[in-house]
Amino acid sequence: MSLFNVFDISGSGMSAQSVRLNTTASNIANADSVSSSIDQTYRARHPVFAAEMQKAAARQNDAAAGVQVLGIVESDKPLNVEYAPDHPMADSNGYIYKPNVNVIEEMTNMISASRSYQTNVQLAESAKNMVNRTLQMGQR
């Protein structure tokens, strides 16, 4: 594997973690929203990742793998239903519907994504330093 492929790999990792951070931020921002119907209630979203090993296997000579975001899926956990007949958003039966977002899980997910992003940045920085040192060796 070429040292330059490290930049592609860490770049795809940073991109994937950026998507993960954005969806987590969206989940946290909508955690306290309220709706009067099940269909209109925000549902937690999570990205689905896939390692791009098939592409790497096809290019055996210059194998570079990475991370691909396949999509973003909504959680199928049940929504939080609360009986609040005096709430302005209550339905005809007196219920309000809240998202299925667990803020503690989302904060943990955000910390994990942030650290993964930081690790990819450090990896790219280390590769850059190795390339620079290699180029400096040729100058002496």
C-alpha positions in Angstrom: 0.0 0.0 0.0 1.3 3.4 -0.9 1.8 5.9 1.9 -0.5 8.3 0.0 -3.4 5.9 0.3 -3.3 6.6 4.1 -4.7 10.1 3.3 -7.6 8.6 1.3 -8.4 6.2 4.2 -8.2 8.8 6.9 -10.1 11.2 4.8 -13.0 8.8 4.3 -12.9 8.1 8.0 -13.1 11.8 8.8 -16.0 12.2 6.4 -17.9 9.3 7.9 -17.4 10.6 11.5 -18.5 14.0 10.3 -21.8 12.5 9.1 -22.1 10.6 12.5 -21.5 13.9 14.4 -24.1 15.7 12.3 -26.8 13.1 12.8 -26.0 12.9 16.5 -26.3 16.7 16.8 -29.6 16.5 15.0 -30.9 13.9 17.4 -29.9 15.9 20.4 -31.4 19.1 18.9 -34.7 17.3 18.4 -34.7 15.3 21.7 -37.2 17.6 23.4 -39.6 18.2 20.5 -43.2 17.3 20.9 -45.8 16.2 18.4 -49.5 15.5 18.4 -49.3 12.4 16.1 -47.0 9.4 15.8 -46.4 10.1 12.1 -45.0 13.6 12.7 -42.8 12.8 15.6 -39.0 13.0 15.1 -37.3 9.6 15.2 -33.6 9.2 16.1 -31.4 8.7 13.1 -28.1 6.8 12.8 -25.6 6.5 9.9 -24.8 3.1 8.5 -21.2 2.5 7.6 -19.5 -0.1 5.4 -15.8 -0.7 4.9 -14.8 -0.6 1.3 -12.8 -3.8 1.3 -14.3 -5.1 -2.0 -12.8 -2.1 -3.9 -9.5 -2.8 -2.2 -9.5 -6.4 -3.2 -10.3 -5.6 -6.8 -7.2 -3.3 -6.9 -4.7 -5.6 -5.3 -1.7 -3.7 -6.6 -2.7 -0.4 -5.1 -5.1 -1.5 -2.4 -6.7 1.3 -0.5 -9.6 0.7 1.8 -11.8 3.2 3.5 -15.2 3.9 5.0 -18.4 4.5 3.1 -21.6 5.9 4.4 -24.4 3.7 3.1 -27.2 5.8 4.4 -29.0 7.1 7.4 -31.7 5.0 9.0 -34.4 5.9 11.5 -34.5 4.1 14.8 -37.3 1.6 15.3 -37.4 2.0 19.1 -40.9 3.0 20.3 -41.6 6.7 20.7 -42.2 8.2 24.1 -45.9 8.7 24.7 -47.0 10.9 27.5 -50.5 11.6 28.8 -50.8 15.4 29.0 -54.3 16.6 28.2 -53.5 20.2 29.1 -50.6 20.4 26.6 -51.4 22.5 23.5 -50.0 19.7 21.2 -52.1 16.9 22.8 -54.1 14.8 20.5 -57.9 14.1 20.9 -57.1 11.5 23.5 -54.8 13.8 25.5 -51.5 12.2 24.5 -48.3 13.9 23.2 -45.5 12.1 21.4 -41.9 12.6 22.1 -38.9 11.4 20.1 -37.2 8.1 20.9 -33.9 9.9 21.5 -31.8 9.0 24.6 -29.7 12.0 25.2 -27.1 10.1 27.3 -26.6 7.6 24.5 -26.3 10.4 21.9 -23.7 12.3 24.0 -21.7 9.1 24.3 -22.0 8.6 20.6 -20.9 12.2 20.0 -17.8 11.7 22.2 -17.0 8.4 20.4 -17.4 10.1 16.9 -15.3 13.1 18.0 -12.5 10.8 19.2 -12.6 8.7 16.0 -12.4 11.9 13.9 -9.5 13.1 16.0 -7.7 9.8 15.5 -8.1 10.0 11.7 -6.7 13.6 11.9 -3.7 12.3 13.9 -3.2 9.5 11.4 -3.1 11.9 8.4 -0.7 14.2 10.3 1.6 11.2 11.0 1.5 10.2 7.4 2.3 13.8 6.3 5.3 13.9 8.7 6.6 10.6 7.3 6.3 11.9 3.7 8.1 15.1 4.7 10.9 13.1 6.4 11.3 10.9 3.4 11.6 13.9 1.1 14.1 15.5 3.5 16.3 12.4 3.3 16.7 12.9 -0.4 18.0 16.5 0.2 21.0 15.5 2.3 
